Amino acid sequence: MANTPSAKKAARKIVRRTAVNTARRSRVRTFLRKVEEAIAAGQADDARAALAAAEPEIMRAAQKGVLHKNTASRKVSRLASRVRSLSA
């Protein structure tokens, strides 16, 4: 357990930050799941709309440090390519 006041404060900050990051990660996963479900159902219009909503959410998570920038870009790129192939 933390003993010094600064360590106690750091522990409190970590708890708050973990809660925020968990919520962000969950939100991103929800958006990703919506895109995946639309792709699986073969609904090109819904998939495009879901991707348009998911992309800023994924990039925001990368900006906030929840995901690495390259990971976020890779996810968006792969989803976009799958949505494109769905409508073709």
Secondary structure, DSSP 8 states (H G I E B T S, - for coil): ---SHHHHHHHHHHHHHHHHHHHHHHHHHHHHHHHHHHHHHT-HHHHHHHHHHHHHHHHHHHHTTSS-HHHHHHHHHHHHHHHHHHH-
